Amino acid sequence: MTAPSTPASAAASADRRLSLTTRILYGAGGAASAIKQRGLSTFLLLFYNQVIGLPPQMVSTAIMFALIFDAFVDPIVGQVSDNFRSRWGRRHPFMYIAALPVAIAFFLIWNPPEGWEHAQIFAYMLTCLLVIRLFDTFFELPSSALAPELAKNYDDRTSLIALRGFFGVAGGLGMTLLAYQVFLRENADGTGGVLAQEGYFSYALCAAILIFIIILASTAGTHKYIPELRKPPTRKITFIGMAREVAHTLNNRSFVVLTISGVFMSMSLGVKGGLELYFFLYFWELTQNQLSLLTVAGVIASVMGVSLAPKVAAKMGKRNGAISMFAGAVVALLGPIALRLIGWMPANGTDFLFWILFVDVIANGAMAMMTGVMLASMIADVVEDSEVKTGRRSEGLLFSFDNLFKKVVSGVGVFVSGAVLAFVSFPQSAVRGGVDEEVLRNMALIYLPTLLFFYAIAIGCLFMFKIDKAAHEENLRKLEETALKAQAERDAGPTGPASPPVTGA
C-alpha cells in the first residue's frame, strides 16, 4: 500500500492555489497534443489519399494500426509512471523525453519520399505514426495525470481541466486556421490549397516547432511542484502482483461506465474525424476561406465551452451537465446533414447555408467542449474514489486505461471511414462540385445512423456514474483521516510515544 501523505502536506496540497502562470503553462500543454491530433484527424486521410495517391483503405488501416498500438502503450506508460522514482518525480522525466521525437516524426509524416511504391509509402507512414503516438503518450498521459494532484478541490479541478481543454481546442484549431490561410492557402485561380503537396512542408515545420516548444514549456511550468507531488513507495512486486493491482484498481463501477461511454463516443469521433473534411469540401462544397471561418467559429466555441463548463458543472453536477451538453452536441452535429437529406437546407454556394453551418459549428463545438471538460473531470474524481478502495494512487493507470479503449475504437472508427469511402466508390482526385450526388447521399445515409447509434449508447452509460460532489468530498475526508491515522502511528513508534531527543555528550 502506498504510504499516505502527512496531514500537513495533505492539507497544504488540498488548500494550494496554483499561480496563474503555472495554470497557463500546465493548460498550454493541451495544445501540443491537439496540434498533432487535429492535423492527423483533419488532413492525414485526405493528404495520403487525394494528394499522395494511396487507396483510402491503406491510409485508414495505417491509422487504425497506429491507434491500436498507442492504446496498448498507454497502460504500460501509465503504470510505469505511477510507480517511477527519480529526483524529478514520477511524471516529468517522461514529459521532457517526449518533446524532440514527437516533433521530428510529425514533420516527417507530411514529407514522404518521392517515387516510392504504395507499400513503401504505407510502411513509411505507419512508422511515423507509431513514433508520434508513442512519444505523444510519454507527454500527454503523465501531464494529464498531474491534474488530480495539482487541483484536489471538486470544482477547482474542473476549471484547471477546462483551461487545458481550451488551449487544446484553440491550439488545434489555430494551427488548422494557419494551414488554411497561410501554408495551404488556395489561390484565386483555384491552385494550391489542401490538395497541393507543396504547402505541407511549411505547415509541418511550423507545427513541429510549436509542439516541441509547448511540451518543454508546459513541463517546466510544473517542475517546481515536484517536491510536493506523491512519491511511490520503494517495493518489489511480481508481474502477477502488478496485474492483480491493475485489476483491483480498474474494478470501479463509475470508471467502468465512463470507459464504456468513451468507447462508443471515440468510435463515433473516429468516423467523424475521417469524413469531416470530405463533408465540408464535397457535401457542402465550401471554399477554403469558408473553412477558415468555420475554424474561427471553433475557436469561439472553445472559449464559450471553457467559460461555461465550470458553471454548468457547478449548477447541474458534472454527470447531468455532461449528459445534457452531450445530447445537444449530437443534435447540432447531425442535424444539418439530416435536414439536407430531406431537402430542408439552403442550396450549396449560398451565404444563408454558410451562416447556418457557422452557427451550428459554434453550438456543436461549445457543447462538445463542455462535455469533454466534464468527462475528464469525472475521470479525475475516480482517482480518489479508487484510492479509498485500494489504498493506491493510480492516476496514470486510470487515465491510460480510459485512453486505451478510446484509441482502439477510434482507430476502428477511422478504418470505418476509409471503408465508407471505398463502399460508396468515392472518386480519386475528386473536384469540389464534381462528385456524383448519389455518392454523397449514400455517404450521408451511412454516416448518420452509425453516429447516432454510437452516441446514444455513450450518453446512456453516463446515467450510471455515481460520484457527485458529496461523494467526492467524503472520499477526501476518508483519505485525510487515513493520513492522520498513519501519521499518529509513525509518531507513536513501535513501543509508544516518541521520547524527547537527548542533547549533550
C-alpha positions as CSV (number, residue, x, y, z in Angstrom):
1,M,0.0,0.0,0.0
2,T,1.2,3.5,-0.8
3,A,2.2,5.5,2.2
4,P,-0.2,8.4,2.5
5,S,1.0,12.0,2.7
6,T,1.4,13.6,6.1
7,P,-1.6,15.6,7.3
8,A,0.4,18.8,6.9
9,S,1.3,18.1,3.3
10,A,-2.1,16.7,2.5
11,A,-3.8,19.9,3.8
12,A,-1.3,22.1,2.0
13,S,-1.9,20.3,-1.2
14,A,-5.7,20.4,-0.8
15,D,-5.6,24.2,0.0
16,R,-3.0,25.1,-2.5
17,R,-4.0,27.6,-5.3
18,L,-1.8,27.4,-8.3
19,S,-0.3,30.6,-9.6
20,L,-1.8,32.0,-12.8
21,T,1.5,31.3,-14.7
22,T,1.5,27.7,-13.6
23,R,-2.1,27.2,-14.6
24,I,-1.5,28.7,-18.0
25,L,1.7,26.7,-18.7
26,Y,0.0,23.5,-17.5
27,G,-3.1,24.2,-19.6
28,A,-1.0,25.1,-22.6
29,G,0.3,21.6,-22.7
30,G,-3.0,20.6,-24.2
31,A,-2.1,22.5,-27.3
32,A,0.8,20.2,-28.2
33,S,-1.3,17.1,-28.4
34,A,-4.1,19.0,-30.1
35,I,-2.0,20.4,-32.8
36,K,-0.8,16.9,-33.6
37,Q,-4.2,15.2,-33.3
38,R,-6.1,17.9,-35.2
39,G,-3.5,17.8,-38.0
40,L,-3.7,14.0,-38.3
41,S,-7.5,13.8,-38.0
42,T,-8.2,16.7,-40.4
43,F,-5.7,16.3,-43.1
44,L,-3.9,12.9,-43.0
45,L,-6.5,10.7,-44.8
46,L,-7.1,13.4,-47.4
47,F,-3.4,14.1,-47.8
48,Y,-2.3,10.5,-48.3
49,N,-5.4,9.6,-50.3
50,Q,-6.0,12.6,-52.6
51,V,-2.5,14.2,-52.7
52,I,-0.1,11.2,-52.4
53,G,-2.5,8.7,-54.1
54,L,-2.7,5.9,-51.6
55,P,-6.0,4.0,-51.6
56,P,-8.3,5.1,-48.7
57,Q,-8.3,1.6,-47.2
58,M,-4.5,1.6,-46.9
59,V,-4.4,5.0,-45.2
60,S,-7.2,4.2,-42.8
61,T,-5.6,0.8,-42.0
62,A,-2.3,2.5,-41.1
63,I,-4.1,5.0,-38.9
64,M,-6.0,2.2,-37.2
65,F,-2.9,0.1,-36.5
66,A,-1.1,3.1,-35.0
67,L,-4.1,3.9,-32.7
68,I,-4.3,0.3,-31.5
69,F,-0.5,0.3,-30.8
70,D,-0.9,3.6,-29.0
71,A,-3.8,2.2,-27.0
72,F,-1.8,-0.7,-25.6
73,V,1.3,1.5,-24.9
74,D,-0.9,3.8,-22.7
75,P,-1.4,1.5,-19.8
76,I,2.2,0.5,-19.8
77,V,3.3,4.1,-19.6
78,G,0.6,4.8,-17.1
79,Q,1.6,2.0,-14.7
80,V,5.3,2.8,-15.1
81,S,4.8,6.5,-14.4
82,D,2.6,5.8,-11.4
83,N,5.5,3.8,-9.8
84,F,8.6,5.6,-11.3
85,R,11.1,7.0,-8.8
86,S,13.5,9.7,-9.8
87,R,14.8,13.1,-8.5
88,W,12.4,14.6,-11.0
89,G,9.4,12.7,-9.7
90,R,7.1,10.2,-11.3
91,R,5.9,12.1,-14.4
92,H,8.3,14.8,-15.5
93,P,11.2,12.6,-17.0
94,F,8.7,11.1,-19.5
95,M,7.4,14.5,-20.4
96,Y,10.8,16.0,-21.1
97,I,11.9,13.0,-23.2
98,A,8.8,13.3,-25.5
99,A,9.5,16.7,-27.0
100,L,12.0,16.1,-29.7
101,P,10.9,12.7,-31.1
102,V,7.3,13.6,-31.5
103,A,8.2,16.9,-33.2
104,I,10.6,15.2,-35.7
105,A,8.1,12.4,-36.5
106,F,5.3,14.9,-37.0
107,F,7.4,16.8,-39.5
108,L,8.4,13.7,-41.4
109,I,5.0,12.2,-41.8
110,W,4.0,15.2,-44.1
111,N,7.1,14.8,-46.2
112,P,7.2,11.3,-47.6
113,P,9.9,10.3,-50.1
114,E,9.1,10.7,-53.7
115,G,9.0,7.9,-56.2
116,W,8.2,5.1,-53.7
117,E,5.7,2.3,-54.3
118,H,2.4,2.2,-52.4
119,A,3.7,-0.5,-50.0
120,Q,6.8,1.6,-49.2
121,I,4.8,4.7,-48.6
122,F,2.4,2.7,-46.4
123,A,5.3,1.5,-44.2
124,Y,6.8,5.0,-44.0
125,M,3.5,6.5,-42.9
126,L,2.9,3.8,-40.4
127,T,6.4,4.1,-38.9
128,C,6.0,7.9,-38.4
129,L,2.6,7.4,-36.9
130,L,3.9,4.8,-34.4
131,V,6.7,7.2,-33.3
132,I,4.3,10.1,-33.0
133,R,1.8,8.1,-30.9
134,L,4.4,6.5,-28.6
135,F,6.2,9.8,-27.7
136,D,3.0,11.8,-27.5
137,T,1.8,9.3,-24.9
138,F,5.0,10.0,-23.0
139,F,3.9,13.6,-22.6
140,E,0.2,13.7,-22.7
141,L,-0.6,10.8,-20.3
142,P,1.8,11.9,-17.4
143,S,0.8,15.5,-17.9
144,S,-2.9,14.7,-17.7
145,A,-2.3,12.5,-14.7
146,L,-0.9,15.6,-12.8
147,A,-4.3,17.3,-12.8
148,P,-5.8,15.4,-9.8
149,E,-2.7,16.2,-7.7
150,L,-2.4,19.8,-8.7
151,A,-6.1,20.5,-8.1
152,K,-7.9,18.3,-5.5
153,N,-11.0,20.5,-5.0
154,Y,-14.1,19.2,-6.8
155,D,-14.7,22.5,-8.7
156,D,-11.1,23.7,-9.0
157,R,-10.0,20.7,-11.0
158,T,-12.9,21.3,-13.5
159,S,-11.6,24.8,-14.0
160,L,-8.0,23.5,-14.5
161,I,-9.1,20.8,-16.9
162,A,-11.3,23.3,-18.7
163,L,-8.3,25.6,-19.2
164,R,-6.3,22.7,-20.6
165,G,-9.2,21.9,-22.9
166,F,-9.4,25.5,-24.1
167,F,-5.7,25.5,-25.0
168,G,-6.1,22.1,-26.7
169,V,-9.0,23.3,-28.9
170,A,-7.6,26.8,-29.5
171,G,-4.2,25.3,-30.4
172,G,-5.5,22.7,-32.7
173,L,-8.0,25.0,-34.4
174,G,-5.5,27.8,-34.5
175,M,-2.9,25.7,-36.3
176,T,-5.7,24.5,-38.7
177,L,-6.6,28.1,-39.4
178,L,-2.9,28.9,-40.2
179,A,-2.9,25.9,-42.6
180,Y,-6.0,27.1,-44.5
181,Q,-5.0,30.7,-44.6
182,V,-1.2,30.6,-44.9
183,F,0.5,27.2,-45.5
184,L,-2.2,25.5,-47.6
185,R,-3.8,28.7,-48.9
186,E,-6.0,28.3,-52.0
187,N,-5.0,30.7,-54.8
188,A,-7.5,32.8,-56.7
189,D,-7.1,30.6,-59.8
190,G,-8.0,27.5,-57.8
191,T,-4.5,26.2,-57.5
192,G,-2.8,25.4,-54.2
193,G,-5.0,24.5,-51.2
194,V,-5.2,21.3,-49.2
195,L,-4.9,19.2,-52.3
196,A,-1.5,20.7,-53.3
197,Q,1.5,18.9,-51.7
198,E,4.0,21.9,-51.7
199,G,2.3,23.7,-48.8
200,Y,2.6,20.8,-46.4
201,F,6.3,21.3,-45.8
202,S,5.9,24.7,-44.2
203,Y,2.8,23.6,-42.3
204,A,4.7,20.5,-40.9
205,L,7.8,22.6,-39.9
206,C,5.8,25.2,-38.1
207,A,3.6,22.7,-36.3
208,A,6.6,20.6,-35.3
209,I,8.5,23.6,-33.8
210,L,5.4,24.6,-31.8
211,I,4.9,21.1,-30.5
212,F,8.5,21.0,-29.3
213,I,8.4,24.4,-27.6
214,I,5.0,23.8,-25.9
215,I,5.9,20.4,-24.5
216,L,9.1,21.8,-22.9
217,A,7.4,25.0,-21.6
218,S,4.4,23.1,-20.1
219,T,6.6,20.5,-18.4
220,A,8.9,23.2,-17.0
221,G,5.9,25.1,-15.8
222,T,5.0,22.4,-13.2
223,H,8.6,21.4,-12.4
224,K,8.8,23.4,-9.1
225,Y,5.9,21.3,-7.7
226,I,7.8,18.0,-8.0
227,P,8.7,18.0,-4.2
228,E,5.0,18.3,-3.3
229,L,3.8,15.5,-5.6
230,R,3.2,12.0,-4.5
231,K,6.2,9.6,-4.4
232,P,5.6,5.9,-5.0
233,P,6.9,3.5,-2.3
234,T,10.1,1.5,-2.8
235,R,9.0,-2.0,-3.2
236,K,9.4,-5.2,-5.2
237,I,6.4,-6.6,-7.0
238,T,6.0,-9.5,-9.3
239,F,4.3,-9.3,-12.7
240,I,1.3,-11.3,-11.3
241,G,1.1,-9.0,-8.3
242,M,1.1,-5.9,-10.5
243,A,-1.6,-7.5,-12.7
244,R,-3.7,-8.0,-9.6
245,E,-3.2,-4.4,-8.6
246,V,-4.2,-3.2,-12.0
247,A,-7.4,-5.4,-12.0
248,H,-8.3,-4.2,-8.5
249,T,-7.8,-0.5,-9.4
250,L,-9.9,-0.8,-12.6
251,N,-12.7,-2.6,-10.8
252,N,-14.6,0.6,-10.1
253,R,-18.2,1.0,-11.3
254,S,-18.0,4.7,-12.1
255,F,-14.8,4.2,-14.0
256,V,-16.2,1.2,-16.0
257,V,-19.3,3.2,-17.2
258,L,-17.2,6.1,-18.1
259,T,-14.9,3.8,-20.1
260,I,-17.8,2.2,-22.0
261,S,-19.3,5.6,-22.7
262,G,-15.9,6.7,-24.0
263,V,-15.6,3.6,-26.2
264,F,-18.7,4.5,-28.2
265,M,-18.0,8.2,-28.2
266,S,-14.5,7.6,-29.6
267,M,-15.7,5.2,-32.3
268,S,-18.0,8.0,-33.5
269,L,-15.3,10.6,-33.3
270,G,-13.0,8.3,-35.4
271,V,-15.7,8.2,-38.1
272,K,-16.4,11.9,-37.8
273,G,-12.7,12.9,-38.0
274,G,-12.0,10.8,-41.0
275,L,-15.0,12.1,-43.0
276,E,-15.5,15.7,-41.7
277,L,-13.3,17.3,-44.4
278,Y,-15.0,15.2,-47.1
279,F,-18.4,16.5,-46.0
280,F,-17.2,20.1,-45.9
281,L,-15.4,20.0,-49.3
282,Y,-17.7,17.8,-51.3
283,F,-21.1,17.5,-49.5
284,W,-21.4,21.2,-48.6
285,E,-18.9,22.4,-51.3
286,L,-17.3,25.0,-49.0
287,T,-14.3,27.1,-50.1
288,Q,-11.2,27.2,-48.1
289,N,-11.9,30.7,-47.0
290,Q,-15.2,29.4,-45.6
291,L,-13.4,26.5,-43.9
292,S,-11.1,29.1,-42.3
293,L,-14.1,31.0,-40.9
294,L,-15.5,27.7,-39.6
295,T,-12.2,27.2,-37.8
296,V,-12.7,30.7,-36.2
297,A,-16.1,29.5,-35.2
298,G,-14.4,26.6,-33.5
299,V,-12.2,28.9,-31.5
300,I,-15.2,31.0,-30.5
301,A,-16.9,27.7,-29.4
302,S,-13.9,26.7,-27.3
303,V,-13.9,30.0,-25.5
304,M,-17.6,29.6,-24.8
305,G,-17.2,26.0,-23.7
306,V,-14.3,26.5,-21.4
307,S,-16.0,29.5,-19.8
308,L,-19.3,27.8,-19.3
309,A,-18.2,24.2,-18.4
310,P,-17.3,25.0,-14.7
311,K,-20.6,27.0,-14.3
312,V,-22.7,24.2,-15.8
313,A,-20.9,21.5,-13.7
314,A,-21.4,23.5,-10.5
315,K,-25.1,24.1,-11.2
316,M,-26.1,20.8,-12.7
317,G,-23.4,18.5,-11.4
318,K,-20.8,17.0,-13.7
319,R,-22.8,14.0,-14.7
320,N,-26.0,15.7,-15.5
321,G,-24.2,18.6,-17.2
322,A,-22.2,16.2,-19.4
323,I,-25.3,14.3,-20.4
324,S,-27.2,17.5,-21.3
325,M,-24.4,19.0,-23.3
326,F,-23.5,15.7,-25.0
327,A,-27.1,15.3,-26.3
328,G,-27.1,18.9,-27.5
329,A,-23.8,18.5,-29.3
330,V,-25.1,15.4,-31.1
331,V,-28.2,17.2,-32.4
332,A,-26.0,20.1,-33.6
333,L,-23.6,17.7,-35.4
334,L,-26.1,15.6,-37.2
335,G,-29.0,18.0,-37.7
336,P,-27.8,19.9,-40.8
337,I,-26.9,16.7,-42.7
338,A,-30.3,15.1,-41.8
339,L,-32.1,18.3,-42.9
340,R,-30.2,18.3,-46.2
341,L,-31.3,14.7,-46.9
342,I,-34.9,15.7,-46.6
343,G,-34.4,18.9,-48.6
344,W,-34.7,21.5,-45.8
345,M,-31.3,23.1,-46.2
346,P,-30.4,26.0,-48.5
347,A,-28.5,25.3,-51.7
348,N,-24.8,24.9,-51.7
349,G,-22.9,28.1,-52.5
350,T,-25.4,30.4,-50.8
351,D,-24.5,32.7,-47.9
352,F,-27.5,31.5,-46.0
353,L,-26.2,27.9,-46.0
354,F,-22.8,29.0,-44.8
355,W,-24.0,31.1,-41.9
356,I,-26.3,28.2,-40.7
357,L,-23.2,26.0,-40.7
358,F,-21.2,28.7,-38.9
359,V,-23.7,29.0,-36.1
360,D,-24.1,25.2,-35.9
361,V,-20.3,24.7,-35.6
362,I,-20.3,27.2,-32.6
363,A,-23.2,25.3,-31.0
364,N,-21.7,21.9,-31.5
365,G,-18.2,23.0,-30.5
366,A,-19.2,24.7,-27.3
367,M,-21.4,21.9,-26.1
368,A,-18.8,19.3,-27.1
369,M,-16.1,21.3,-25.3
370,M,-18.2,21.4,-22.1
371,T,-18.9,17.7,-22.4
372,G,-15.2,16.9,-22.8
373,V,-14.2,19.0,-19.8
374,M,-16.8,17.5,-17.5
375,L,-15.9,13.9,-18.6
376,A,-12.2,14.5,-18.0
377,S,-13.0,16.0,-14.5
378,M,-15.2,12.9,-13.8
379,I,-12.3,10.6,-14.6
380,A,-10.1,12.7,-12.2
381,D,-12.8,12.3,-9.5
382,V,-12.4,8.5,-9.8
383,V,-8.8,8.8,-8.7
384,E,-9.7,9.5,-5.0
385,D,-12.6,7.0,-5.1
386,S,-10.2,4.3,-6.3
387,E,-7.6,5.3,-3.7
388,V,-10.2,4.9,-0.9
389,K,-10.9,1.4,-2.1
390,T,-7.4,0.2,-3.0
391,G,-5.0,2.4,-0.9
392,R,-3.1,3.2,-4.0
393,R,-2.8,6.4,-6.0
394,S,-3.2,5.4,-9.7
395,E,-3.9,8.5,-11.8
396,G,-1.7,7.3,-14.7
397,L,-3.2,3.8,-14.8
398,L,-6.8,5.2,-14.8
399,F,-6.2,7.8,-17.4
400,S,-4.3,5.3,-19.6
401,F,-6.9,2.6,-19.5
402,D,-9.5,5.2,-20.3
403,N,-7.4,6.2,-23.3
404,L,-6.7,2.5,-24.3
405,F,-10.2,1.6,-25.2
406,K,-10.9,5.0,-26.7
407,K,-7.9,4.8,-29.0
408,V,-8.6,1.2,-30.1
409,V,-12.1,2.0,-31.1
410,S,-11.3,5.4,-32.6
411,G,-8.8,3.5,-34.8
412,V,-11.7,1.3,-35.8
413,G,-13.7,4.4,-36.5
414,V,-11.1,5.8,-38.8
415,F,-10.9,2.4,-40.6
416,V,-14.7,2.5,-41.0
417,S,-14.4,6.0,-42.6
418,G,-12.0,4.6,-45.2
419,A,-14.3,1.7,-45.8
420,V,-17.2,4.0,-46.3
421,L,-15.3,6.0,-48.9
422,A,-14.5,2.7,-50.7
423,F,-18.0,1.3,-50.3
424,V,-19.7,4.4,-51.9
425,S,-16.9,4.5,-54.6
426,F,-15.7,7.9,-53.7
427,P,-13.6,9.1,-56.7
428,Q,-9.8,9.6,-56.6
429,S,-8.6,13.2,-57.2
430,A,-12.1,14.5,-56.6
431,V,-13.1,18.0,-57.5
432,R,-15.4,20.2,-55.4
433,G,-18.8,20.2,-57.0
434,G,-17.9,17.3,-59.3
435,V,-18.8,14.3,-57.1
436,D,-22.0,12.5,-58.1
437,E,-24.9,13.3,-55.8
438,E,-25.8,9.7,-55.3
439,V,-22.3,9.0,-53.9
440,L,-22.6,11.9,-51.4
441,R,-26.1,10.9,-50.4
442,N,-25.0,7.3,-49.8
443,M,-22.1,8.5,-47.7
444,A,-24.5,10.6,-45.5
445,L,-27.0,7.7,-45.2
446,I,-24.3,5.5,-43.7
447,Y,-22.8,8.3,-41.6
448,L,-25.9,9.5,-39.8
449,P,-27.4,6.2,-38.3
450,T,-23.9,4.9,-37.4
451,L,-23.0,8.0,-35.4
452,L,-26.5,8.3,-33.8
453,F,-26.4,4.7,-32.6
454,F,-22.9,5.0,-31.0
455,Y,-23.7,8.4,-29.4
456,A,-26.9,7.1,-27.9
457,I,-25.1,4.3,-26.1
458,A,-22.4,6.7,-25.0
459,I,-24.9,9.1,-23.4
460,G,-26.9,6.2,-21.8
461,C,-23.9,4.9,-20.0
462,L,-23.3,8.2,-18.2
463,F,-26.5,7.8,-16.2
464,M,-24.8,5.1,-14.2
465,F,-21.9,7.3,-13.0
466,K,-22.3,7.7,-9.2
467,I,-19.6,10.1,-7.9
468,D,-21.1,13.5,-7.2
469,K,-19.7,16.4,-5.2
470,A,-20.8,15.0,-1.9
471,A,-19.3,11.6,-2.7
472,H,-16.0,13.3,-3.7
473,E,-15.8,15.3,-0.6
474,E,-16.5,12.2,1.5
475,N,-13.6,10.5,-0.3
476,L,-11.3,13.4,0.5
477,R,-12.4,13.2,4.2
478,K,-11.6,9.5,4.4
479,L,-8.2,9.9,2.8
480,E,-7.3,12.7,5.2
481,E,-8.5,10.5,8.1
482,T,-6.3,7.7,6.9
483,A,-3.3,10.0,6.6
484,L,-3.8,11.3,10.1
485,K,-4.0,7.8,11.5
486,A,-0.9,6.7,9.7
487,Q,1.0,9.8,10.9
488,A,-0.1,9.1,14.5
489,E,1.1,5.5,14.2
490,R,4.5,6.7,12.9
491,D,4.8,9.3,15.7
492,A,4.0,6.7,18.3
493,G,6.6,4.3,17.0
494,P,6.8,0.6,17.8
495,T,6.7,1.0,21.6
496,G,4.6,4.0,22.3
497,P,5.0,7.8,22.0
498,A,8.4,9.1,20.9
499,S,10.9,10.1,23.6
500,P,12.3,13.6,23.5
501,P,15.7,13.8,21.8
502,V,18.8,13.5,24.0
503,T,21.1,16.5,23.9
504,G,24.7,16.9,25.0
505,A,27.5,14.4,25.3
